[in-house]
Amino acid sequence: MENGMENGTYTRMLRISLNVSWKQHMPKQALYNGLPKVSEKIAMHRLRLAGPYARHPEEVTSQLVLWQPAAGHVHPGRRPTDYIDVIKPDTGLDNIVDIRTVMTKRTLWKANVSL
């Protein structure tokens, strides 16, 4: 799903499970009742997965987590979204070097991800 669609889907499923009709106009804050947004949960799981992979240089995945292609053709139009584009907003960091530095230092990553 893209850009918040999962939040709407989760809200609809929550309304069905709590037997609350959309016609009742219950606010989302009352409906969620302290539950985190599903998009936030997905972002946390995504970051929890990326950290350990980046810290183990003997694994192939450590090279692939923050991999960017250096060669190839540039096609017109919007470039495809890659994993780095997805985790940049999750971490709040814009630079790949900073993301790699935080990932390789467990204490910094733990504070960022709130394991």
N, C-alpha and C positions, 0 to 999 in steps of 0.2 A: 504494500500500500504506500501511497505517497503523501507526504507533507500533511499530517494530521488526519488523514482519512481514517486511520485506525482509532483515533479518539472518538470520532462520530460513530463508528461501528460498535466500539465498546460501550458507548453511552446508550445506544439502542438496545444492545444485549442486556445491559444493566437495568434499563427500564422494563424490559420483558421479564427478567428474573424477579424484579421487585413488584411486578404487576402494577406499574405506573404508566398511565397513558400519556402520550405527548399532549393530549388535550387538557390535561391537568396543569400544564405550565409549571411544573416543579423545576426550580433552579438547579443548575448542575452542581452547585456547592452542596445543596441538600441531598441530591441524588448520590453523589460520590461519597459524602460524609467522611472526608479525610483520606480517601483512597487516592494514591498518586495517579496521574494520567498514564495511560498505557504507553504513550510515546516516550515518556520519561523512563519508564521501566525498560523499554526496548533499548534506549540509549545506554542505560547503566549496564545491561547485559552485554551490549556490544563492546563497551569499554572494558568490562571485566574479562572478556574473551581476548581482547587485543593485548593487554598488558603482559600476561605471562608468555604469550607467543613472542613478543618483542624482546623479552629478557633472556631467552635461551638461544644464544648464537649457534649452537650445534644443530638446531632444528631448521629445516628449510623454511618453515613458516615465519621465522624471525626476519628473513630477508623479504618475504612477500607482504608482510603487514603494511609497511610503508613504501612499497615499491611503486615507482613511477617509470613509465616507459621512456627511454632516452632516444629511441629511434623509431622511425615509421612515418607514415603519411599523415598529414593534417587534413582532415576532411572539413568541408564547409558546414556551417551551422554550429549548434551548441555541442560541446564535447560531451561524451558520455560521463555519467557520474561514476566515480570510482570510490574505493573504500576510504581514501584520504579525505575526499570531499564530504563524506558522510560523518567521519569522526571529528573533523575540525569544529563544527558547531557544538558537538557533544563535549569536547574538551575546553572550548573557549579559547583555544590557541590557533593562530593563523599560520605559523611557520612550521614546516615539517621537522626541521632540526630541533625546535623546542619540544614538539610532540615526542620525538624519539628520545630526547634527553629525559623528559618526565617519565616516559614509559620504562626506561632502563633503570631508573631509581625507584625502587619499590615504595619507599616512604612517601615520596612525592606523588606517585601514581595512586597510592592508597588514599591519600588526602583528596586528590582530584576526583576519584571515582566513588569515594565513600563506601568502601567494601564493608 
